[in-house]
């Protein structure tokens, strides 16, 4: 075994020298030669992966035959084989898991009773792996689909034979299939071999569905679980309706209308608006979920809870809310939330003042109705046309109405003091760099320095009728 390690080390040294000279050598050759080098490197990679998979197969055999204290993983301080592979190869946890799965699918185990070498689960894919026709991705493409198939051994061997041939073992001159093509063919075989159809798989999916909320860590509640495909598709569709995804690229054909003040120094929306949203895709889905939950609770279509519509109750001391210090609390959870979160909820909700006596007795109870009614909302929607932050394209029906001057500081619940903001910009309006003020009943926005170095106030609003009015006034002038 030492000779094998030495041979691999020497091969690695020789490959390192080749890699150092590859850049200069490839610059002077034609396209065909570059593709030939690429294909040769691909085969070398597949063969290297075959050695890794075989080594992991040996580790699996040894650990299964040894008591826990004497296992390789235990002696090297690893929780499992995945961690051991990750540390030894410096690969990601996902790649390490794939290597272990490929090793389990292609290893030839020893019979504990007779000592005979047993055939691999996918013997022909093992042959293709050893020959360098298929690599880690190809083995996982086949084994990941067929391992859970309920077909008999003879049927699985027939699928293994054909898929291995497709990977390059065939001698009829057929071009070898890529890993993605092998996966597609494996799905065809799985559907053919699974005579029970999709119902058993759906039954298993129904049993495994679920969503779990974990414990709060660093101000976040971890969420994990499994969604049924149709539920996931509905969620993605709802997210698309909130986030309004667009495809970047060249402008489409046809006229494009811009305001006359779109030139540098004007007050129109800037092309840099496209970069005004720094959120990742995962963060956008989170914020879309927050919008959907809020909209569902406000729709009136959900079942009553305690005699009223489902309502998020946030408890906070009045002086803490006014001073911006301290914490707020949610019912049923021990972890406090920030004052900023409490302000966000209070801005779009009803404030109920409860005066407690020294002994905790409720002395007085008062409700302050400071929510924009549906008439005001329709008017503000007509004026603003959506979230007023430049570059944000959340439609008005998914927006909240923000009290530009806080109600707790005397700001009225009036159309001259309300502006549409999406959940994300409403939640971060105090610390996200964007500022809003009302000028003659029109919201004006001042962006952060990276968006506008001059930090000018700009009139906001995407209402199509207001844009038409501006064009009409410009044409008449």
C-alpha distance (Angstrom), angle and dihedral (degrees) to the residues before:
residue distance angle dihedral
X1 . . .
X2 3.79 . .
X3 3.82 89.2 .
X4 3.80 90.4 54.8
X5 3.80 91.9 51.0
X6 3.82 90.2 48.2
X7 3.81 91.6 49.2
X8 3.81 91.0 50.9
X9 3.80 90.9 47.6
X10 3.81 91.5 51.8
X11 3.78 90.1 47.1
X12 3.79 89.4 51.3
X13 3.80 92.2 51.1
X14 3.80 91.1 50.0
X15 3.80 90.3 47.8
X16 3.81 90.7 50.7
X17 3.80 90.1 56.1
X18 3.79 89.7 48.6
X19 3.78 91.7 50.4
X20 3.81 91.7 51.5
X21 3.79 90.9 55.8
X22 3.80 96.0 38.0
X23 3.79 96.2 88.7
X24 3.79 95.4 55.6
X25 3.81 94.3 39.8
X26 3.81 95.0 50.3
X27 3.80 93.7 51.3
X28 3.81 92.4 67.8
X29 3.81 100.8 44.6
X30 3.80 130.2 83.1
X31 3.80 127.4 -104.4
X32 3.80 94.5 -95.4
X33 3.79 91.3 56.2
X34 3.81 91.9 49.5
X35 3.81 90.1 52.3
X36 3.79 90.2 47.8
X37 3.80 90.0 53.8
X38 3.80 90.1 47.9
X39 3.81 92.0 51.6
X40 3.80 91.6 47.9
X41 3.80 90.8 50.0
X42 3.80 89.0 50.3
X43 3.80 91.4 54.2
X44 3.81 90.4 47.6
X45 3.78 89.5 51.9
X46 3.81 92.0 50.6
X47 3.78 92.0 50.0
X48 3.79 91.1 48.0
X49 3.78 89.2 51.9
X50 3.81 88.9 50.5
X51 3.82 89.6 57.9
X52 3.81 90.8 48.3
X53 3.80 91.8 49.6
X54 3.81 92.4 48.8
X55 3.80 91.2 49.0
X56 3.79 91.1 51.5
X57 3.81 90.0 47.8
X58 3.80 88.8 57.4
X59 3.81 90.7 49.8
X60 3.80 90.3 51.5
X61 3.81 92.0 50.8
X62 3.80 92.2 49.6
X63 3.79 94.5 47.6
X64 3.80 92.4 49.1
X65 3.81 91.2 52.7
X66 3.81 95.8 47.3
X67 3.80 133.1 70.5
X68 3.78 115.3 -106.4
X69 3.84 98.0 -99.0
X70 3.81 90.7 52.4
X71 3.79 98.2 46.4
X72 3.78 119.4 118.0
X73 3.79 91.6 -122.2
X74 3.80 91.5 52.1
X75 3.79 95.1 46.9
X76 3.80 91.5 49.9
X77 3.81 93.3 47.9
X78 3.80 98.9 -111.1
X79 3.79 128.1 136.1
X80 3.79 94.1 -138.9
X81 3.79 144.4 -15.9
X82 3.78 92.0 -84.0
X83 3.79 91.6 61.5
X84 3.81 91.4 44.8
X85 3.82 91.2 53.3
X86 3.79 91.3 46.1
X87 3.80 92.5 53.4
X88 3.80 94.8 43.9
X89 3.82 97.2 46.0
X90 3.84 100.8 28.8
X91 3.79 87.7 -131.1
X92 3.79 125.2 143.6
X93 3.78 120.7 -90.4
X94 3.82 89.5 -108.7
X95 3.81 93.4 52.9
X96 3.80 91.2 44.7
X97 3.79 90.5 53.1
X98 3.81 89.8 50.5
X99 3.81 91.2 51.5
X100 3.81 90.5 52.6
X101 3.81 91.5 47.3
X102 3.81 91.2 49.3
X103 3.79 90.3 48.9
X104 3.80 91.0 53.3
X105 3.81 91.2 49.6
X106 3.82 97.1 48.6
X107 3.81 106.5 29.7
X108 3.77 122.1 112.9
X109 3.79 103.8 -135.7
X110 3.79 126.1 -152.6
X111 3.78 118.3 -119.3
X112 3.81 107.3 -118.5
X113 3.80 91.3 -149.4
X114 3.82 102.1 44.7
X115 3.79 104.4 15.3
X116 3.81 90.6 -128.1
X117 3.79 119.9 144.8
X118 3.80 109.3 -110.2
X119 3.80 122.3 -148.0
X120 3.78 118.6 -100.8
X121 3.77 121.4 -103.1
X122 3.81 87.7 -111.1
X123 3.82 104.3 23.8
X124 3.80 97.7 172.4
X125 3.80 92.2 48.6
X126 3.78 86.2 52.4
X127 3.82 89.1 54.7
X128 3.79 90.1 49.8
X129 3.80 89.8 49.4
X130 3.80 93.4 51.1
X131 3.81 90.8 47.1
X132 3.79 91.5 52.8
X133 3.80 94.8 -117.1
X134 3.76 93.5 118.0
X135 3.80 132.7 28.8
X136 3.76 137.7 -165.6
X137 3.80 94.2 -65.4
X138 3.80 92.2 51.2
X139 3.80 94.9 49.2
X140 3.81 91.6 48.6
X141 3.82 90.4 46.7
X142 3.79 90.1 59.3
X143 3.80 102.8 31.5
X144 3.80 94.0 43.5
X145 3.80 90.7 58.9
X146 3.80 102.9 35.7
X147 3.82 100.9 37.6
X148 3.79 91.6 77.2
X149 3.80 94.5 43.6
X150 3.81 115.8 120.2
X151 3.82 94.3 -142.6
X152 3.80 123.5 120.2
X153 3.78 125.6 -95.9
X154 3.80 94.7 -100.9
X155 3.79 92.3 53.3
X156 3.82 92.3 48.5
X157 3.80 90.5 50.6
X158 3.80 89.8 52.1
X159 3.81 90.4 52.6
X160 3.80 89.9 45.7
X161 3.81 90.4 52.5
X162 3.79 94.8 51.4
X163 3.80 96.2 42.3
X164 3.81 92.0 48.4
X165 3.79 88.7 51.4
X166 3.79 89.7 50.9
X167 3.80 90.3 52.0
X168 3.81 91.6 62.1
X169 3.81 108.4 -74.1
X170 3.79 90.9 103.7
X171 3.80 115.5 101.7
X172 3.80 98.0 -159.2
X173 3.78 93.5 94.5
X174 3.81 95.4 -104.7
X175 3.83 111.0 151.6
X176 3.81 110.8 -107.7
X177 3.78 116.7 -103.8
X178 3.79 123.3 -116.1
X179 3.79 122.3 -124.0
X180 3.81 91.5 -97.8
X181 3.79 91.3 51.2
X182 3.80 90.7 49.0
X183 3.79 89.8 52.0
X184 3.79 91.4 51.3
X185 3.82 91.4 49.3
X186 3.79 90.8 46.5
X187 3.81 89.9 55.3
X188 3.80 89.1 52.8
X189 3.80 90.2 51.9
X190 3.81 91.8 46.6
X191 3.80 91.6 52.4
X192 3.81 90.2 48.1
X193 3.80 95.3 47.3
X194 3.80 97.0 42.8
X195 3.80 98.5 81.3
X196 3.80 92.4 177.9
X197 3.80 90.5 69.6
X198 3.78 125.3 -147.8
X199 3.80 98.1 -42.3
X200 3.84 97.9 85.1
X201 3.79 90.0 47.6
X202 3.79 89.8 50.2
X203 3.78 90.6 49.1
X204 3.78 89.7 53.1
X205 3.80 90.0 47.6
X206 3.80 91.3 51.8
X207 3.79 90.3 52.8
X208 3.80 92.6 49.1
X209 3.79 98.1 44.3
X210 3.76 117.4 112.0
X211 3.78 148.4 112.9
X212 3.79 123.1 -128.2
X213 3.79 128.7 -166.4
X214 3.79 114.9 -151.3
X215 3.76 132.8 -156.3
X216 3.78 121.5 -68.5
X217 3.79 114.4 -92.5
X218 3.80 123.2 176.6
X219 3.78 90.7 -14.1
X220 3.82 94.5 -52.3
X221 3.80 132.6 105.7
X222 3.82 110.6 -143.8
X223 3.78 114.8 -134.7
X224 3.78 124.7 -162.8
X225 3.74 137.6 161.0
X226 3.78 147.4 101.9
X227 3.80 127.2 -76.6
X228 3.76 125.7 -157.4
X229 3.81 110.6 -114.4
X230 3.80 94.2 -110.3
X231 3.81 91.4 48.5
X232 3.79 91.0 49.6
X233 3.80 90.4 48.2
X234 3.81 90.8 50.8
X235 3.80 90.5 49.8
X236 3.81 91.8 49.4
X237 3.80 90.7 49.1
X238 3.81 90.9 50.1
X239 3.82 90.1 48.2
X240 3.79 89.8 52.0
X241 3.80 90.3 52.6
X242 3.80 90.4 53.6
X243 3.78 99.4 39.1
X244 3.81 97.0 38.4
X245 3.83 94.3 -147.8
X246 3.77 115.5 -144.5
X247 3.77 132.4 -165.6
X248 3.78 113.0 -122.5
X249 3.76 118.4 -138.2
X250 3.76 143.4 91.5
X251 3.82 116.8 -18.4
X252 3.76 115.0 -94.4
X253 3.79 122.1 -109.2
X254 3.76 121.6 -85.3
X255 3.80 135.8 54.2
X256 3.76 121.3 -35.7
X257 3.79 119.5 -158.5
X258 3.79 120.6 -148.3
X259 3.75 130.9 173.7
X260 3.77 118.5 -100.2
X261 3.78 89.8 -120.7
X262 3.81 92.6 57.2
X263 3.78 89.9 102.5
X264 3.80 118.8 99.8
X265 3.75 108.8 -68.1
X266 3.79 94.6 28.4
X267 3.76 129.0 113.2
X268 3.81 100.8 -120.9
X269 3.75 124.8 111.2
X270 3.77 112.6 -74.4
X271 3.82 125.8 -130.2
X272 3.78 86.4 -121.4
X273 3.80 86.7 74.1
X274 3.78 88.2 92.9
X275 3.80 87.8 69.6
X276 3.80 94.5 45.8
X277 3.81 93.4 96.9
X278 3.82 111.4 69.5
X279 3.81 95.4 177.1
X280 3.77 122.1 123.8
X281 3.80 121.1 -125.5
X282 3.81 90.4 -102.9
X283 3.81 91.5 51.2
X284 3.80 90.5 49.5
X285 3.81 91.0 52.8
X286 3.80 89.4 50.3
X287 3.79 91.4 52.3
X288 3.80 91.0 45.4
X289 3.81 89.1 53.9
X290 3.82 89.0 51.8
X291 3.81 89.7 52.3
X292 3.81 92.5 48.2
X293 3.80 93.2 49.5
X294 3.80 92.0 48.5
X295 3.80 92.1 47.3
X296 3.80 91.9 47.8
X297 3.81 91.9 50.2
X298 3.82 91.3 49.4
X299 3.79 95.1 45.2
X300 3.78 95.7 79.2
X301 3.80 90.8 -134.2
X302 3.81 96.8 103.4
X303 3.82 120.6 93.5
X304 3.77 116.7 -90.6
X305 3.79 117.5 -97.2
X306 3.76 117.1 -156.6
X307 3.80 90.1 -14.2
X308 3.79 94.9 -53.5
X309 3.77 140.3 73.5
X310 3.82 114.4 -78.6
X311 3.79 103.4 -80.2
X312 3.78 129.7 -176.4
X313 3.80 107.4 -131.6
X314 3.81 118.1 -156.9
X315 3.79 119.2 -172.0
X316 3.79 119.0 -153.5
X317 3.79 136.1 154.0
X318 3.79 111.9 -107.9
X319 3.79 94.5 -128.3
X320 3.80 91.0 50.0
X321 3.80 90.9 52.1
X322 3.79 91.7 49.4
X323 3.82 96.0 44.2
X324 3.80 95.0 41.3
X325 3.80 93.1 -128.6
X326 3.78 132.8 113.2
X327 3.77 129.7 26.5
X328 3.78 141.7 -67.8
X329 3.79 127.2 -142.0
X330 3.80 137.7 -138.7
X331 3.80 122.8 -147.3
X332 3.79 114.5 -101.2
X333 3.81 94.9 15.2
X334 3.76 128.0 94.8
X335 3.80 96.1 -159.3
X336 3.82 113.2 90.4
X337 3.79 123.0 -135.2
X338 3.79 129.3 -140.3
X339 3.77 126.4 -88.9
X340 3.82 87.5 -118.1
X341 3.81 89.6 61.7
X342 3.80 90.5 48.1
X343 3.82 90.6 50.4
X344 3.80 89.9 51.4
X345 3.80 92.5 53.7
X346 3.80 92.7 42.3
X347 3.80 93.1 50.2
X348 3.81 92.0 62.9
X349 3.81 99.0 28.9
X350 3.77 144.5 60.8
X351 3.79 119.7 -82.9
X352 3.78 115.4 -142.4
X353 3.80 114.1 -166.2
X354 3.81 113.9 -149.1
X355 3.81 116.9 -173.1
X356 3.81 113.0 -156.6
X357 3.75 126.2 -163.0
X358 3.80 124.9 -130.9
X359 3.80 90.3 -91.1
X360 3.83 92.4 48.9
X361 3.81 95.2 -101.4
X362 3.82 116.2 146.4
X363 3.78 104.6 -110.1
X364 3.79 100.0 175.6
X365 3.77 138.6 -1.3
X366 3.78 124.7 -157.3
X367 3.79 134.8 169.2
X368 3.77 121.2 -148.6
X369 3.79 109.9 -155.6
X370 3.78 103.0 -150.5
X371 3.79 101.5 146.3
X372 3.81 120.1 119.8
X373 3.79 108.5 -111.4
X374 3.79 124.0 -130.1
X375 3.81 93.0 -97.5
X376 3.80 91.4 55.1
X377 3.78 91.3 44.7
X378 3.79 92.5 54.7
X379 3.80 90.6 50.0
X380 3.81 93.4 48.6
X381 3.80 89.5 47.1
X382 3.78 90.0 53.9
X383 3.79 90.8 50.5
X384 3.83 100.7 42.2
X385 3.81 103.4 29.8
X386 3.82 93.5 -155.6
X387 3.78 139.8 -27.9
X388 3.80 106.1 -9.4
X389 3.82 95.3 -143.6
X390 3.83 107.9 106.1
X391 3.79 113.2 -110.3
X392 3.81 93.9 22.8
X393 3.79 113.0 113.5
X394 3.81 101.9 -176.4
X395 3.83 105.7 140.2
X396 3.81 120.1 -118.4
X397 3.79 95.8 -107.8
X398 3.81 89.5 65.0
X399 3.82 95.5 45.0
X400 3.79 130.8 98.1
X401 3.81 124.5 -138.1
X402 3.78 113.4 -114.3
X403 3.81 123.3 -153.2
X404 3.80 99.0 -130.5
X405 3.78 89.6 -161.3
X406 3.77 105.2 39.6
X407 3.76 114.9 -108.8
X408 3.80 90.7 -134.9
X409 3.79 88.0 61.1
X410 3.77 96.1 49.5
X411 3.80 100.6 -81.7
X412 3.81 110.5 150.8
X413 3.79 125.9 -130.1
X414 3.78 90.7 -117.4
X415 3.79 134.6 129.1
X416 3.81 88.1 -113.4
X417 3.81 88.6 61.5
X418 3.82 101.4 40.4
X419 3.79 129.8 85.6
X420 3.80 132.0 176.7
X421 3.80 115.7 -110.4
X422 3.79 129.8 169.6
X423 3.80 117.3 -122.0
X424 3.81 93.4 -97.9
X425 3.79 97.5 49.3
X426 3.81 91.3 41.4
X427 3.80 89.9 52.0
X428 3.83 93.0 49.2
X429 3.81 101.6 33.4
X430 3.82 91.9 111.3
X431 3.80 96.3 52.7
X432 3.82 107.8 14.4
X433 3.78 96.8 90.0
X434 3.83 96.3 -108.9
X435 3.81 120.1 114.7
X436 3.79 129.3 -165.5
X437 3.78 131.0 -161.5
X438 3.79 132.2 167.2
X439 3.80 119.6 -122.3
X440 3.81 115.4 -173.7
X441 3.80 90.3 -25.4
X442 3.82 94.9 -48.9
X443 3.84 122.0 110.1
X444 3.80 114.3 -122.4
X445 3.79 122.3 -162.3
X446 3.78 130.4 -149.9
X447 3.79 113.9 -169.3
X448 3.79 131.9 -152.4
X449 3.78 120.9 -82.3
X450 3.81 94.4 -100.9
X451 3.81 89.6 58.0
X452 3.81 97.4 42.8
X453 3.79 118.8 10.1
X454 3.82 90.5 -165.3
X455 3.83 90.6 52.5
X456 3.81 94.1 -145.4
X457 3.77 124.2 175.7
X458 3.80 110.7 -112.6
X459 3.81 128.9 -169.8
X460 3.80 110.4 -110.4
X461 3.77 133.6 -150.6
X462 3.79 138.2 99.7
X463 3.79 99.6 -152.1
X464 3.83 108.5 146.4
X465 3.81 92.3 -144.1
X466 3.81 91.6 54.2
X467 3.79 89.7 49.8
X468 3.80 89.9 50.2
X469 3.80 89.5 50.7
X470 3.80 91.1 52.6
X471 3.79 91.0 50.6
X472 3.79 91.1 48.0
X473 3.80 92.6 49.8
X474 3.79 90.7 47.7
X475 3.81 91.5 50.6
X476 3.80 93.0 48.4
X477 3.81 91.2 49.5
